[in-house]
Amino acid sequence: MEVTGDRILVIDQPYVNKTWKDIMDVYTGEAIWLSTNTRNLKPGQKIHYKIRGGIDDSYPSQAEAKEIVISK
């Protein structure tokens, strides 16, 4: 997960200390930017999320997070 400003990038594979720019040419898994309050989120955390509204069809996908729960 990458945290930037008011959104996070959620991917299904761990990349430690890498940004989307660093991996975008080699990454092949699912990826989504979620607009949300990032105050309590840190790169590397595992999360569960729910989407508000639809998902923009792009790569990475883009959506607004309705709820984010940090996994323990």
VOVEX-294422 format. One line per 10 residues: number of its first residue (from 0); their letters; for each residue x, y, z of C-alpha. Coordinates in nm, 3 decimals. Layout:
NUM = A = X:Y:Z | ...
end
This chain:
0 = MEVTGDRILV = 0.000:0.000:0.000 | 0.123:0.349:-0.090 | -0.009:0.651:0.103 | -0.009:0.991:-0.070 | -0.209:1.300:0.026 | -0.576:1.206:0.045 | -0.558:0.864:-0.122 | -0.395:0.525:-0.091 | -0.285:0.270:-0.346 | -0.388:-0.083:-0.255
10 = IDQPYVNKTW = -0.210:-0.371:-0.428 | -0.224:-0.744:-0.369 | 0.153:-0.803:-0.347 | 0.398:-0.652:-0.098 | 0.655:-0.405:-0.230 | 0.854:-0.259:0.057 | 0.965:0.104:0.021 | 0.844:0.126:-0.341 | 0.603:0.372:-0.501 | 0.365:0.304:-0.788
20 = KDIMDVYTGE = 0.611:0.479:-1.018 | 0.881:0.233:-0.911 | 0.676:-0.078:-0.990 | 0.421:0.021:-1.256 | 0.618:-0.125:-1.546 | 0.657:-0.468:-1.383 | 0.348:-0.503:-1.161 | 0.074:-0.730:-1.298 | -0.171:-0.775:-1.006 | -0.483:-0.593:-0.895
30 = AIWLSTNTRN = -0.435:-0.227:-0.798 | -0.673:0.049:-0.688 | -0.634:0.408:-0.570 | -0.881:0.483:-0.289 | -0.972:0.840:-0.194 | -0.991:0.850:0.186 | -0.862:1.008:0.504 | -0.506:0.872:0.523 | -0.427:0.994:0.875 | -0.405:0.646:1.036
40 = LKPGQKIHYK = -0.274:0.455:0.734 | 0.085:0.356:0.672 | 0.255:0.179:0.380 | 0.274:-0.197:0.427 | -0.045:-0.231:0.634 | -0.300:-0.492:0.536 | -0.651:-0.353:0.507 | -1.008:-0.444:0.417 | -1.215:-0.179:0.242 | -1.561:-0.102:0.108
50 = IRGGIDDSYP = -1.625:0.124:-0.191 | -1.869:0.417:-0.205 | -2.029:0.442:-0.547 | -1.860:0.304:-0.856 | -1.506:0.222:-0.961 | -1.335:0.416:-1.240 | -1.211:0.175:-1.504 | -0.842:0.253:-1.531 | -0.520:0.091:-1.419 | -0.488:0.128:-1.131
60 = SQAEAKEIVI = -0.862:0.152:-1.074 | -0.989:0.453:-0.878 | -1.270:0.480:-0.623 | -1.381:0.648:-0.303 | -1.347:0.440:0.012 | -1.662:0.409:0.222 | -1.487:0.218:0.502 | -1.131:0.100:0.570 | -1.041:-0.148:0.844 | -0.677:-0.219:0.925
70 = SK = -0.613:-0.594:0.959 | -0.416:-0.712:1.259
end
